[in-house]
């Protein structure tokens, strides 16, 4: 029987707390750990995916942590004055605001490399390849955002959707699920990433809210959640926990 999300989240927290960062990083460890806050949505999704197909969850933890480290890297760099110029994240100073811009750049770089190191602990290179592809998509999305004029669907698919897809797919690769079984999972992950972003826009009052209004965005949330659930129903696995994740993301308030 798949584990509930609170148990999966606890496993992620414990693993990240005990994660031994490369000793040569020295004083960078503190800003890196400062960056590792959050709700663990993506690593829990990774674990829940592998759990749904019957994999041992503990064996998925390096992949789940790798996804979270990539997410943290992206936030550290996005917060920099040269990009979003955010001095606060999650109610605390952002990494650059607390430790300086140069240290934030290096801490973000180190988080990304640590993520790849974890991904490469698996016998298959597919986990690292999936994560690398997602990271490149996120970087491309950030550049398109700077340039402006790009369609919102494409922008969000790159900046948000790519890592949600990687969370699901890294769980499958780590669980050694054959590639021929992946297409319905990718379809589900795409809908889930879109769902997360539309709700984010509703909470921030921008993005899709600016295009279709608040009521229109709420309709999009309902429609996207329904499609995500329909994709799950097509998958031959115990997806009850994943279905609960869809429901929770559709109604989140922060």
Order of alpha helices (4+ residues) and beta strands (2+ residues): alpha-alpha-alpha-alpha-beta-beta-alpha-alpha-alpha-alpha-alpha-alpha-alpha-alpha
